[in-house]
Amino acid sequence: MAVTLTFDRDTAMVRQAMLPRLPVEIWLLIIDELGAEGEYDALMACAGASDGLMNERARSYVPFQMSFRTPEEVASINLRQRWKGPYAVRILGGMRRGERLPIPHLATFASRLAQRWTVPELTIENAEWRARDLDPRSVLLDLACFNEIRHLHLAGVTFPTVLTFWRLICALPHLDNLYLYDVEIVKTAANVHTALCLLPASQIRCIHLPTPPPTKPVVGRPQSFARHSVPLLEQSMSPLKTPPWRNVHKLILWDVTLPTAEAFARVLVALPALMTLVINGPCTFSEHGFNPSDVPLRPDMLKKLTTVELGKSFSLFSDPQSVHDLVDIFVQSGASGHLTEIMAWLYQSLHVATSIDVALNRLVKHAGQLLRKLNLRVLSQDNSWLCNEVSTYATPSTARCFDISANTYLGYFLYSVEIIHDDDSTISAVVELLHQVTSAHISHVNLIFCVMDEADLAKWWTSLPQLDAALSREVFHMLDTVRIRFFRGNNCREIPVAAVRTWLPGLDARDILRCVPP
């Protein structure tokens, strides 16, 4: 079916052309034909001039993301259209006998579509950046014309030098977020630090070093796909008075795998604007102990770091001694004294404190009066395979839980735990923590309970008055909201949330109890 539109590709003219109303079925056929021909200008005009099914059908043909594997695919783009391109573009190399493939089509893309497309997100994947394919001067000048690129993903990319990598970053003037997955450098120039002095500072505000989602279920310790990326940052973070990464305020890591704690400290202190550090996966240093004299510490370094978030896999898979080294970095650099928010996962038993728990509690204590928000989540019993490893580092605990008495200005407290069958420790752990609260400023308490089986609730209900009594202490006179959220799991079909109020009469009478059903 051949369709020829005699009107200009403009929303107003399309709407005018629709005045002698054709049946919707005819317009849908027209839209299908436009989609098959890649007539994106006309499709956007149709979408703007219609609503309902026609609008949805027209927009469905306009790609959100486009991928290119060859220069020919880029050359096939119709330049006569005024369409500003998709939101995301992927430049793919590929894998052949375990090798990453060259990407000459990045140069074709940059030269052909510069100043025509506005692309907020660019991905380069499974690629080798070779100078003979990509003339640095021309390709980077063309890339600089993509003023809207704010997200750059480098996944499985090999660069010849750190400088090549850095020049790509600096070529994108409004780049905010950098995502690195398994990035490699063939060789490091001896004068890399001197050369970095000559380049402008990156405007990047957030660096992500996560791991791609696994294609198969992961059993045991997950593989690190970001293993080359933290050393890459270390190579490009020289001890300059004006660090090249000086605008980064958030660093999100999958794991920290480095020879020493000092190497990681050098990464952190090279980020003077760093406000938030997130480590979602394991922390491992080959050598243990932290010597601050090996790091160029200055009084202003890490001064702005206020938030530390340590993920579930951090507590599950980290080397315990490495966690102590990490905490030493925060304590001995003085960074722990500036923290206002900490999030961490704890081991589920109250009868032992693991070495990682002890290290995390030390971080919380050193945060002291400045800590405003504490988010503690308890590891599920589904991770019972961890018990054998944990017992190696377990020590008797007299307090049986975190000590938060030093955090005298705490304002927000979150605790998340699985309700355990035939065990009242779910409530007793919360109660013990709440009895340690010395902050008269606490206004929000957020409790999250995962109910695995309805039978688990019976003993749990009768323990709730302990919680009511703990939160009725004078120190909680500023308490504004107690939010209790439930999540269902396994065989749990119904949670009688209304019954919670009958077991918490003190909180209910103060009208501060908020129960959120699953």
VMD Tcl script that draws the C-alpha trace (Angstrom):
set ca {
  {0.00 0.00 0.00}
  {1.58 3.28 -1.10}
  {0.64 6.41 0.81}
  {1.51 9.93 -0.29}
  {0.77 12.88 1.98}
  {0.21 16.18 0.17}
  {0.37 18.27 3.34}
  {3.47 19.65 5.01}
  {4.79 17.61 7.93}
  {3.54 19.97 10.54}
  {1.08 19.28 13.32}
  {-1.25 22.15 12.43}
  {-1.45 21.11 8.78}
  {-2.01 17.49 9.71}
  {-4.85 18.56 11.97}
  {-6.32 20.60 9.11}
  {-5.99 17.61 6.78}
  {-7.95 15.58 9.30}
  {-10.94 17.94 9.21}
  {-12.73 15.98 6.47}
  {-12.68 13.08 8.94}
  {-11.52 9.80 7.54}
  {-12.36 6.67 9.47}
  {-9.89 5.91 12.23}
  {-9.07 2.61 10.50}
  {-7.79 4.51 7.44}
  {-5.62 6.80 9.53}
  {-4.17 3.80 11.34}
  {-3.23 2.29 7.97}
  {-1.59 5.57 6.99}
  {0.35 5.65 10.27}
  {1.45 2.04 9.77}
  {2.81 2.91 6.33}
  {4.62 5.97 7.66}
  {6.15 3.80 10.37}
  {7.35 1.24 7.83}
  {9.01 4.03 5.83}
  {10.60 5.66 8.86}
  {8.83 8.97 8.22}
  {9.36 10.30 11.73}
  {8.45 13.93 10.95}
  {5.04 12.87 9.69}
  {4.56 10.45 12.58}
  {5.28 13.16 15.17}
  {2.90 15.50 13.34}
  {0.19 12.84 13.41}
  {0.83 12.22 17.11}
  {0.57 15.94 17.88}
  {-2.67 16.29 15.92}
  {-4.48 13.33 17.47}
  {-5.12 11.52 20.72}
  {-6.15 8.09 21.90}
  {-5.31 5.13 19.69}
  {-4.00 7.21 16.79}
  {-1.61 9.15 19.01}
  {-0.39 5.94 20.65}
  {0.10 4.17 17.30}
  {2.04 7.10 15.80}
  {4.35 7.42 18.80}
  {5.01 3.68 18.89}
  {6.80 3.94 15.53}
  {9.13 6.72 16.68}
  {12.13 4.99 18.23}
  {13.19 5.83 21.77}
  {16.58 4.22 21.11}
  {18.57 3.41 17.99}
  {21.61 1.14 17.66}
  {24.33 1.27 15.00}
  {26.85 -1.48 14.20}
  {28.25 -0.24 10.87}
  {28.89 3.04 9.04}
  {26.31 1.93 6.46}
  {23.58 1.86 9.08}
  {24.40 5.44 10.06}
  {24.54 6.52 6.39}
  {21.01 5.20 5.84}
  {19.52 7.91 8.08}
  {17.38 10.35 6.10}
  {18.84 13.80 6.68}
  {15.92 15.59 5.03}
  {13.79 15.08 8.11}
  {13.59 17.65 10.86}
  {13.23 14.95 13.52}
  {15.73 15.53 16.32}
  {16.55 11.87 16.75}
  {15.86 9.33 19.51}
  {16.47 9.84 23.19}
  {19.27 7.25 23.26}
  {21.86 6.08 20.71}
  {24.01 2.94 21.04}
  {27.26 2.57 19.11}
  {28.00 -1.16 19.11}
  {31.29 -2.87 18.37}
  {30.68 -6.49 19.24}
  {32.72 -9.52 20.27}
  {34.73 -11.78 17.96}
  {36.87 -14.53 19.47}
  {36.79 -12.65 22.73}
  {38.02 -9.40 21.18}
  {36.24 -6.07 21.17}
  {35.62 -4.70 17.69}
  {36.51 -1.24 16.31}
  {33.82 1.43 15.95}
  {34.54 3.56 12.86}
  {30.79 4.21 12.69}
  {31.13 6.49 15.76}
  {32.95 8.94 13.49}
  {30.26 8.54 10.81}
  {27.55 9.15 13.39}
  {29.27 12.21 14.84}
  {30.01 13.88 11.50}
  {26.69 13.05 9.85}
  {24.27 13.86 12.64}
  {26.05 16.59 14.62}
  {23.77 19.65 15.04}
  {20.88 17.64 13.59}
  {20.04 15.29 16.45}
  {19.69 16.10 20.13}
  {20.65 12.89 21.91}
  {20.48 13.03 25.73}
  {22.02 9.55 26.17}
  {24.94 7.94 24.29}
  {26.20 4.37 24.81}
  {29.41 2.87 23.41}
  {29.44 -0.88 23.92}
  {31.81 -3.83 23.31}
  {34.21 -1.60 21.42}
  {37.87 -0.85 20.85}
  {38.72 2.82 20.37}
  {41.45 2.85 17.69}
  {43.20 6.00 16.48}
  {43.29 4.77 12.88}
  {39.48 4.49 12.86}
  {38.70 7.61 14.86}
  {40.69 10.75 14.16}
  {40.70 12.29 17.65}
  {40.45 15.91 16.59}
  {37.59 15.59 14.10}
  {35.46 13.02 15.93}
  {35.68 14.86 19.25}
  {34.86 18.22 17.62}
  {31.79 16.62 16.04}
  {30.74 14.99 19.31}
  {31.02 18.37 21.02}
  {28.14 19.57 18.82}
  {25.78 17.17 20.63}
  {25.03 19.70 23.34}
  {22.21 17.64 24.83}
  {24.25 14.54 25.77}
  {24.00 14.30 29.54}
  {24.42 10.53 30.03}
  {27.39 8.59 28.64}
  {27.55 4.79 29.04}
  {30.86 3.06 28.31}
  {30.28 -0.70 28.50}
  {33.14 -3.02 27.62}
  {35.27 -0.34 25.92}
  {39.04 -0.40 25.46}
  {40.91 2.90 25.14}
  {44.53 3.19 24.01}
  {45.41 5.64 26.82}
  {43.86 7.42 29.80}
  {44.15 10.66 27.84}
  {41.99 9.32 25.03}
  {39.37 8.37 27.58}
  {39.63 11.79 29.24}
  {39.40 13.71 25.96}
  {36.16 11.92 25.14}
  {34.73 12.96 28.52}
  {35.81 16.58 28.03}
  {34.40 16.69 24.49}
  {30.81 16.53 25.79}
  {30.22 19.99 27.30}
  {27.02 19.22 29.25}
  {27.76 15.68 30.39}
  {26.30 15.10 33.88}
  {26.36 11.32 34.37}
  {29.14 8.88 33.43}
  {28.49 5.11 33.55}
  {31.51 2.80 33.32}
  {31.26 -0.98 32.82}
  {34.48 -2.94 32.38}
  {36.52 -0.13 30.82}
  {40.15 -0.95 30.00}
  {43.22 1.13 29.20}
  {45.88 -0.45 26.97}
  {48.72 1.64 28.35}
  {49.19 4.50 30.76}
  {51.38 7.36 29.59}
  {54.21 8.24 31.94}
  {53.26 11.92 31.80}
  {49.53 11.39 32.27}
  {49.32 13.70 35.29}
  {51.12 16.51 33.46}
  {48.87 16.07 30.43}
  {45.74 16.14 32.58}
  {46.77 19.57 33.81}
  {46.34 20.86 30.26}
  {42.78 19.56 29.88}
  {39.67 21.30 31.19}
  {37.85 20.00 34.25}
  {34.99 17.65 33.53}
  {31.49 18.94 34.27}
  {30.37 15.45 35.33}
  {28.43 15.51 38.58}
  {27.76 11.80 39.00}
  {29.92 8.75 38.20}
  {28.30 5.29 38.13}
  {30.40 2.13 38.21}
  {27.67 -0.52 38.48}
  {27.58 -4.05 37.10}
  {25.28 -5.00 34.21}
  {22.39 -7.26 35.26}
  {23.37 -10.96 35.02}
  {21.96 -13.02 32.16}
  {21.88 -16.10 34.43}
  {21.00 -16.51 38.12}
  {23.98 -15.72 40.33}
  {24.93 -18.20 43.07}
  {27.41 -17.08 45.70}
  {29.67 -14.08 45.26}
  {28.72 -12.11 42.11}
  {31.32 -11.43 39.44}
  {32.67 -7.90 39.18}
  {32.15 -6.30 35.78}
  {33.45 -2.95 36.99}
  {36.83 -4.32 38.05}
  {38.80 -2.20 35.59}
  {36.89 1.01 36.19}
  {37.94 1.95 39.73}
  {41.65 1.59 38.81}
  {40.85 3.69 35.72}
  {39.55 6.48 37.93}
  {42.60 6.11 40.15}
  {44.88 6.57 37.12}
  {43.12 9.77 36.08}
  {42.89 11.24 39.59}
  {46.23 12.89 40.13}
  {47.12 14.91 43.26}
  {46.61 18.25 41.50}
  {45.50 21.47 43.17}
  {42.62 21.57 40.68}
  {41.57 17.91 40.28}
  {40.06 17.10 36.86}
  {37.05 15.39 38.50}
  {36.45 18.29 40.86}
  {32.75 18.73 40.00}
  {31.69 15.15 40.85}
  {29.29 15.20 43.78}
  {28.02 11.59 43.63}
  {29.96 8.34 43.16}
  {28.00 5.09 42.72}
  {30.11 1.91 42.71}
  {29.27 -1.73 42.19}
  {32.34 -2.86 44.08}
  {35.67 -1.63 45.37}
  {38.47 -4.01 44.36}
  {41.90 -2.43 44.77}
  {45.35 -3.37 46.09}
  {45.15 -1.14 49.18}
  {42.81 1.07 51.14}
  {45.16 3.96 50.36}
  {44.44 3.52 46.64}
  {40.72 3.96 47.28}
  {41.37 6.90 49.59}
  {43.26 8.61 46.75}
  {40.17 8.22 44.55}
  {37.96 9.80 47.20}
  {40.19 12.73 48.05}
  {40.49 13.58 44.34}
  {36.75 14.35 44.42}
  {36.61 17.53 46.54}
  {32.92 18.12 45.76}
  {31.86 14.56 46.64}
  {28.67 14.57 48.71}
  {27.31 11.02 48.26}
  {29.17 7.70 48.12}
  {27.25 4.52 47.24}
  {28.89 1.06 47.29}
  {26.36 -1.56 46.24}
  {28.67 -4.59 46.10}
  {31.73 -6.11 47.76}
  {34.72 -4.25 49.14}
  {38.08 -6.05 48.85}
  {41.60 -4.78 49.40}
  {44.49 -7.15 48.69}
  {46.57 -5.69 51.53}
  {45.11 -4.62 54.85}
  {45.59 -1.67 57.11}
  {45.21 2.02 56.30}
  {48.14 4.41 56.56}
  {46.91 8.01 56.14}
  {50.50 9.22 55.60}
  {50.40 7.47 52.19}
  {47.47 9.63 51.08}
  {47.75 13.37 50.30}
  {45.11 14.33 52.87}
  {44.19 17.99 53.25}
  {41.78 19.52 55.78}
  {39.30 20.42 53.03}
  {39.25 16.94 51.47}
  {36.06 14.87 51.91}
  {34.65 17.84 53.82}
  {31.46 17.81 51.74}
  {30.84 14.05 51.99}
  {27.57 13.75 53.91}
  {25.93 10.53 52.70}
  {27.23 6.95 52.65}
  {25.05 4.10 51.32}
  {26.29 0.51 51.58}
  {24.18 -2.04 49.71}
  {23.01 -5.56 50.47}
  {25.81 -7.24 48.52}
  {28.32 -5.07 50.36}
  {27.41 -6.77 53.65}
  {26.98 -10.20 52.06}
  {30.19 -10.46 50.06}
  {32.73 -7.95 51.40}
  {35.97 -9.09 52.98}
  {35.44 -8.18 56.68}
  {38.93 -6.80 57.23}
  {38.55 -4.65 54.11}
  {35.36 -3.15 55.58}
  {37.34 -2.19 58.69}
  {39.95 -0.59 56.41}
  {37.20 1.32 54.62}
  {35.83 2.63 57.91}
  {39.38 3.63 58.87}
  {39.48 5.80 55.74}
  {36.37 7.66 56.89}
  {37.46 7.94 60.53}
  {41.11 8.90 60.06}
  {40.38 11.38 57.26}
  {37.73 13.04 59.42}
  {35.02 12.32 56.82}
  {32.92 10.32 59.32}
  {32.50 13.48 61.39}
  {30.64 15.16 58.50}
  {28.18 12.36 57.73}
  {24.50 13.23 58.04}
  {23.04 10.07 56.46}
  {24.09 6.39 56.57}
  {22.38 3.36 55.02}
  {23.64 -0.19 55.70}
  {22.59 -3.86 55.88}
  {23.09 -5.90 59.06}
  {23.35 -9.60 59.79}
  {20.01 -11.07 60.90}
  {21.02 -12.67 64.23}
  {20.91 -10.68 67.48}
  {23.02 -13.17 69.39}
  {26.24 -12.44 67.50}
  {27.70 -9.35 65.94}
  {29.66 -10.00 62.78}
  {32.90 -8.23 62.11}
  {31.17 -6.23 59.38}
  {28.41 -5.19 61.82}
  {31.06 -4.00 64.29}
  {32.79 -1.95 61.59}
  {29.52 -0.38 60.45}
  {28.55 0.46 64.02}
  {31.92 2.18 64.45}
  {31.12 4.35 61.43}
  {27.72 5.26 62.92}
  {29.28 6.13 66.29}
  {31.93 8.36 64.72}
  {29.23 10.21 62.76}
  {28.02 11.31 66.20}
  {25.89 14.41 66.56}
  {25.83 15.33 62.89}
  {24.04 12.12 61.83}
  {20.46 13.04 60.97}
  {19.22 9.99 59.05}
  {19.94 6.31 59.78}
  {18.63 3.54 57.51}
  {19.28 -0.01 58.76}
  {18.09 -3.08 56.87}
  {18.43 -6.64 58.11}
  {19.61 -9.41 55.78}
  {16.98 -12.02 55.03}
  {17.18 -15.58 56.33}
  {17.24 -16.59 52.66}
  {20.93 -15.78 52.94}
  {21.43 -18.55 55.51}
  {24.30 -19.93 53.38}
  {26.21 -16.99 54.76}
  {26.12 -18.32 58.32}
  {29.21 -20.51 58.01}
  {31.29 -17.66 56.65}
  {29.87 -15.17 59.15}
  {30.61 -17.40 62.15}
  {34.30 -17.11 61.37}
  {34.10 -13.39 62.09}
  {31.37 -13.46 64.74}
  {32.12 -12.14 68.21}
  {29.96 -12.19 71.35}
  {27.83 -9.08 71.59}
  {26.75 -7.60 74.90}
  {24.55 -4.89 73.39}
  {23.13 -7.41 70.91}
  {22.47 -4.62 68.43}
  {23.73 -1.32 67.13}
  {24.65 1.37 69.61}
  {23.13 4.63 68.40}
  {23.30 6.55 71.68}
  {26.04 8.85 70.32}
  {23.77 10.15 67.56}
  {22.11 12.82 69.69}
  {20.64 14.81 66.78}
  {19.12 11.91 64.85}
  {15.90 13.01 63.15}
  {14.93 10.04 60.94}
  {15.26 6.33 61.66}
  {14.36 3.48 59.28}
  {14.55 -0.22 60.15}
  {13.61 -3.00 57.74}
  {13.41 -6.68 58.74}
  {11.78 -9.99 57.87}
  {9.27 -11.33 60.41}
  {10.81 -14.59 61.62}
  {8.69 -17.64 62.50}
  {8.53 -18.54 66.21}
  {10.94 -15.79 67.18}
  {10.09 -12.49 68.85}
  {13.49 -11.03 68.00}
  {11.92 -9.08 65.14}
  {10.36 -6.65 67.61}
  {12.96 -6.96 70.37}
  {15.72 -5.79 68.01}
  {13.76 -2.65 67.13}
  {12.87 -2.07 70.78}
  {16.51 -2.34 71.89}
  {17.55 0.17 69.27}
  {14.77 2.58 70.18}
  {15.70 2.38 73.87}
  {19.18 3.57 72.87}
  {17.85 6.70 71.20}
  {19.06 9.84 72.96}
  {18.03 12.32 70.27}
  {15.15 14.55 71.25}
  {15.01 15.73 67.64}
  {13.74 12.49 66.10}
  {10.53 13.16 64.21}
  {10.15 10.21 61.83}
  {10.39 6.48 62.51}
  {9.89 4.21 59.50}
  {9.55 0.46 60.14}
  {9.34 -2.04 57.28}
  {8.30 -5.65 57.94}
  {8.38 -8.44 55.36}
  {5.79 -11.02 56.35}
  {6.78 -14.40 54.92}
  {3.88 -16.45 56.30}
  {0.61 -15.56 58.03}
  {1.49 -18.01 60.78}
  {4.50 -15.85 61.64}
  {2.21 -13.02 62.71}
  {0.73 -14.66 65.83}
  {3.66 -14.14 68.21}
  {4.61 -10.91 66.48}
  {1.27 -9.25 67.36}
  {1.76 -9.87 71.08}
  {5.19 -8.20 70.95}
  {3.86 -4.94 69.55}
  {3.10 -3.35 72.96}
  {6.89 -3.36 73.59}
  {7.23 -1.16 70.52}
  {4.43 1.10 71.72}
  {6.13 1.55 75.10}
  {9.53 2.27 73.56}
  {8.10 4.99 71.30}
  {6.15 6.53 74.19}
  {9.34 7.54 76.04}
  {9.83 11.24 76.75}
  {12.74 11.43 74.30}
  {10.23 10.90 71.46}
  {8.11 13.95 72.34}
  {8.95 15.49 68.93}
  {7.82 12.38 67.08}
  {5.60 13.41 64.19}
  {5.14 10.17 62.22}
  {5.55 6.46 62.83}
  {5.14 4.72 59.50}
  {4.81 0.94 59.46}
  {4.94 -0.68 56.04}
  {4.31 -4.31 55.19}
  {5.50 -6.49 52.33}
  {4.07 -9.91 51.58}
  {6.25 -12.91 50.77}
  {6.01 -16.65 50.30}
  {2.63 -17.92 51.62}
  {1.31 -14.68 53.03}
  {-1.97 -13.65 51.42}
  {-3.49 -11.22 53.90}
  {-2.14 -8.88 56.56}
  {-4.81 -7.41 58.89}
  {-3.27 -3.96 59.08}
  {-6.18 -2.55 61.09}
  {-5.23 -4.88 63.95}
  {-1.89 -3.12 64.35}
  {-3.57 -0.06 65.84}
  {-5.16 -2.11 68.63}
  {-1.71 -3.30 69.72}
  {-0.22 0.23 69.61}
  {-2.72 2.29 71.61}
  {-0.22 4.97 72.66}
  {0.84 5.80 69.12}
  {-2.73 5.56 67.87}
  {-3.93 8.02 70.51}
  {-1.29 10.55 69.44}
  {-2.52 10.28 65.83}
  {1.02 9.75 64.50}
  {0.66 6.12 63.39}
  {0.58 5.47 59.65}
  {0.11 1.84 58.61}
  {0.77 1.10 54.95}
  {-0.69 -2.20 53.68}
  {1.14 -4.34 51.09}
}
mol new
graphics top color blue
foreach p $ca { graphics top sphere $p radius 0.5 }
foreach p [lrange $ca 0 end-1] q [lrange $ca 1 end] { graphics top cylinder $p $q radius 0.2 }
display resetview
